[in-house]
């Protein structure tokens, strides 16, 4: 059986977003900062709504709200952590680990709560070796933070 290609040509629209993109690049630092603050404000509102849904036990709804927040700001660990917590409550441990891994690999490798949630997910999956690795990493991070605090106190 042979398949024939359609002879009709599909006309692609002209990239109208290029003008918008260039206009954004030409913005001043102050305008970009204002835009960033607005996006953070919107993402924070979605975070609050997600937290409210989480407290009511509506974990899937909370995940959707955190996802909407992540559409506005992708470099904040809070939304990923909150979503990971929902996944843990829904027993989707692999998804929780993925969110924690994103934080640790892309945003902040020393984020304590991400290591804690990751350890919890591995514990629930009965993966003791990975759980112990997370705990060792946490202990290392905490000892480093204590040393830094002691050095700062000595300098003052």
C-alpha positions as CSV (number, residue, x, y, z in Angstrom):
1,X,0.0,0.0,0.0
2,X,1.5,3.3,-1.0
3,X,0.8,6.6,0.5
4,X,0.6,9.7,-1.5
5,X,1.6,13.1,-0.4
6,X,-0.8,15.9,-0.5
7,X,0.0,18.3,-3.3
8,X,-1.6,21.2,-1.5
9,X,1.0,23.6,-0.1
10,X,0.5,24.8,3.4
11,X,1.3,28.4,3.8
12,X,3.2,29.1,7.0
13,X,2.4,32.4,8.7
14,X,5.1,35.0,8.9
15,X,6.9,35.0,12.2
16,X,5.0,37.9,13.9
17,X,6.7,37.0,17.2
18,X,10.0,38.2,15.9
19,X,9.0,41.8,16.2
20,X,7.7,41.2,19.7
21,X,10.9,39.3,20.6
22,X,13.1,42.2,19.3
23,X,11.0,44.7,21.1
24,X,11.6,42.8,24.4
25,X,15.4,42.7,23.8
26,X,15.4,46.4,23.2
27,X,13.8,47.1,26.6
28,X,15.9,48.8,29.2
29,X,17.2,47.0,32.3
30,X,14.5,48.7,34.4
31,X,11.7,47.5,32.1
32,X,13.0,44.0,32.2
33,X,13.2,44.1,36.0
34,X,9.6,45.4,36.2
35,X,8.5,42.6,33.9
36,X,10.4,40.0,36.0
37,X,8.8,41.3,39.2
38,X,5.3,41.1,37.6
39,X,6.0,37.5,36.5
40,X,7.2,36.7,40.1
41,X,4.1,38.2,41.5
42,X,1.8,36.1,39.3
43,X,3.8,33.0,40.1
44,X,3.7,33.7,43.8
45,X,-0.1,34.1,43.5
46,X,-0.3,30.6,41.9
47,X,1.9,29.3,44.7
48,X,-0.4,30.7,47.3
49,X,-3.4,29.2,45.6
50,X,-1.6,25.9,45.3
51,X,-0.7,26.0,49.0
52,X,-4.4,26.5,49.8
53,X,-5.4,23.6,47.7
54,X,-2.7,21.5,49.3
55,X,-4.0,22.3,52.8
56,X,-7.4,21.2,51.7
57,X,-6.0,17.9,50.4
58,X,-6.6,18.7,46.8
59,X,-3.1,17.6,45.6
60,X,-3.9,17.3,41.9
61,X,-5.4,20.8,41.9
62,X,-2.3,22.0,43.8
63,X,0.0,20.5,41.2
64,X,-1.9,22.2,38.4
65,X,-1.6,25.5,40.2
66,X,2.1,25.1,40.8
67,X,2.5,24.2,37.1
68,X,0.8,27.4,36.2
69,X,3.2,29.3,38.4
70,X,6.2,27.5,36.7
71,X,4.9,28.9,33.4
72,X,5.8,32.4,34.7
73,X,9.0,31.7,36.6
74,X,11.1,28.5,36.2
75,X,14.1,29.4,38.3
76,X,12.5,29.3,41.8
77,X,12.9,26.1,43.8
78,X,9.8,26.7,45.9
79,X,7.3,25.8,43.2
80,X,9.2,22.6,42.4
81,X,9.5,21.7,46.1
82,X,5.8,22.2,46.7
83,X,4.9,20.2,43.6
84,X,7.3,17.4,44.8
85,X,5.5,17.4,48.2
86,X,2.2,16.9,46.4
87,X,3.7,14.0,44.4
88,X,4.9,12.4,47.6
89,X,1.4,12.7,49.1
90,X,0.0,11.1,45.9
91,X,2.6,8.4,46.1
92,X,4.2,9.4,42.8
93,X,7.7,9.2,44.2
94,X,9.5,9.1,40.9
95,X,8.0,12.4,39.9
96,X,8.9,13.9,43.3
97,X,12.5,12.7,42.7
98,X,12.5,14.3,39.3
99,X,11.5,17.7,40.7
100,X,14.1,17.5,43.5
101,X,16.7,16.5,41.0
102,X,15.9,19.5,38.8
103,X,16.4,21.8,41.8
104,X,19.7,20.1,42.8
105,X,21.1,19.9,39.3
106,X,19.9,23.2,37.8
107,X,19.1,25.6,40.6
108,X,20.9,24.9,43.8
109,X,22.9,21.8,44.6
110,X,22.9,22.6,48.3
111,X,19.1,23.0,48.8
112,X,18.4,21.2,52.0
113,X,14.6,20.7,51.5
114,X,15.2,19.2,48.1
115,X,17.6,16.7,49.6
116,X,15.1,15.9,52.3
117,X,12.2,15.3,50.0
118,X,14.4,13.3,47.7
119,X,15.5,11.1,50.6
120,X,11.9,10.7,51.7
121,X,10.9,9.6,48.2
122,X,13.7,7.0,48.0
123,X,12.8,5.7,51.5
124,X,9.2,5.2,50.4
125,X,10.5,3.4,47.3
126,X,12.6,1.1,49.6
127,X,15.8,2.2,47.9
128,X,18.0,2.3,51.0
129,X,21.3,3.0,49.2
130,X,20.0,6.1,47.5
131,X,18.2,7.2,50.7
132,X,21.5,6.8,52.6
133,X,23.4,8.8,49.9
134,X,20.9,11.6,50.3
135,X,21.3,11.6,54.1
136,X,25.1,11.7,53.7
137,X,24.9,14.6,51.3
138,X,22.6,16.4,53.7
139,X,25.0,15.9,56.6
140,X,27.8,17.2,54.5
141,X,25.8,20.3,53.5
142,X,24.7,21.0,57.1
143,X,28.3,20.6,58.5
144,X,29.5,23.0,55.8
145,X,26.8,25.6,56.7
146,X,27.7,25.3,60.4
147,X,31.4,25.8,59.6
148,X,30.6,28.9,57.6
149,X,28.4,30.3,60.3
150,X,31.1,29.8,62.9
151,X,33.7,31.5,60.6
152,X,31.3,34.5,60.2
153,X,30.8,34.7,64.0
154,X,34.6,34.7,64.5
155,X,35.1,37.4,62.0
156,X,32.6,39.7,63.7
